[in-house]
Structures are given as C-alpha cells and as structure tokens.
Amino acid sequence: MGRPTLDEAASLTDIILDAAHRLFCDKGYGASMDEIAAASDVTKLTIYRRFPSKEALLMAMIDRELERFGALTSAAGQGDAPPMDALKQTMWAMFQFTLQPENLKISRLLLIEAYTSSKVQSRFNDWVE
C-alpha cells in the first residue's frame, strides 16, 4: 500500500469532506467522527491526520462549499452580457444555490453552531468579511 500520492491524498480528502457534508446535512453537528469515517470508508486516524477535530472538519467542509459557491457565482456573471444582465445571472445563480435542500441544512447548522460556539462565531465573522 504505502503512502498515497498527492492526487490520491486530495481525492481522499474530498471523499471525507463529501461524507461529512452528507452527515452534517442529515444529523447536524451531532454526526460522529465514527459515522463520518464509516461513510468515508477510512479510519478515524485518517480523518484526524487531515483534520485535528470535528470542528476543523466542519470548517474545511464549509470553506470548500464557499469556494464552490464563489466559483459558481463568478462564472454566472462572465461573458459579454450587459452589466445588469450579468448581475441578474449572478443573483439567480446565488438564489438557486442557496435553495438547494443540502445548502439550507448546512446554513441552518452553521447558524446554530455560530450561536453556541465562540470559535465558530469568530470564523463565521471571517466568512462574512
């Protein structure tokens, strides 16, 4: 077996983040690291090598989703469209993204955790900026 290549390691990180996303959507922050490891088909040690805590895993998952959201909205406003049409396209893309059920669940989770955790609240403020 040996150590994974950089591509394999990145793929494994995505697999873990995908599983965390699904479980956080389904169970909220109550999803356990055991459940995330099982859904990722990895050991908890593999997860903890990448993310030192469940909170760090949540933050990494949110960061990835924010990157995806940014790419989606940036792409929507590209092209030769007049500025108002580009703005409308961007706003429509944002609207559609936020109304996806899994994104509504993650938004709710984030708001709850920001209310109960000062670390998440601080990070939430960073995201807003």
N, C-alpha and C positions, 0 to 999 in steps of 0.2 A: 504494500500500500504506500507507505512513505508520506511525505508532506505533499499537500496539494499544490498544484501550480497556481499562479496568481489568478488566472481565469477561473479555475475550479474554486478557489477561495472566495472570489467575488460572487460566483454563482451560488455557493453555499450560503453566503451572507444574504443574498436575495431570497433564497428558499426560507431561511429563518425569518426574515422580515415579512415575507408573504404569509407565513404561518402565524406570526404574531399579529399581523393585520387582521386575519380571519378570526382569530380567537379573541382579540380585543374587541372586535365588532360584535361577536356573539356573546361574550361573557363580561365585557368591560375589563377593568383593571384587575378583577378577580381571577382572570385566566392565570393559571400557574405556569411556572417555568417547566415543570414536568410535562404539562399538556403541550406547551409550545415545542419542547424537544421532541415529544412523540409525533406531533403533527409535522415536524421538520424532518423526521427520521434521522435525528442526530442525538448525541448525548447532551446532558446539561453542561458538561465540561466544555463541549464545543461552543455552546452558546456563550458561556461565561468567559471564554477566551476572546470573544469578539465584543461582548457587552458585559461590563462588570456588575450590572444589576438589572432588575426588571425595568426600573425607571430609565436606565440608559438605553435599553432595548426599545422602550416606548418612544423616547426622544429620537432615536435613529429612525424608527419607522415613520414618525411624523416628519422628520427632516426629508426623508425620501419622498413622502407624499407631497410635501411643499415644493420640492424640486419638480416633480411631475406636473403639479398644478401650474407652476411658473412656466414650464415648457409649453404646456397646453395653451395658456393664455397668450404667451408671446407669439406662438405660431398662428393663433386666430387672427391677430391684427396685422399680419405680414401681407405683403403684396402691393398691388397698385391701387387699392381701393382708396377713395377719398377718406380723410381723417375721421369723419363722423361715421362712415360705414365700418371702418376698422375698429372704432370704439364699440359700435354695436356688436360686431362679431366677437370682440374680446369679452364684452359683458355677457353675451349669450353663452359663450364657452364657460365662463365662470358660473353662471346660473345653472347650466346643465351639470357641471362637475359637482357643485355643492348639493344638488338634489338627488344624487345617487345614494341609495339607501346606506351603503357602507360608509360613505363620507359623512352622512348625517350622524351615524352611530359614532364615528371617530370624533366628530365635532362635539357631540354630547359628552363623550368620555373625556376629552381634553378640557372642556369647561368644568366638569365635575372635579377632575384632578387638579386643575388650576385653583379651584376654590379650597381644596383640602390640603394641598402640598405647596409649601413656600418655594421649593425648588422648581416645581412645575410652573408655578405662578411667575417666577423670575424668567424662566425660559419662554413662557407664553408671551411675556412682555418683549423679549428679544425677537420673537417671531413677528409680532405686530409691527415692530420697527423695521 
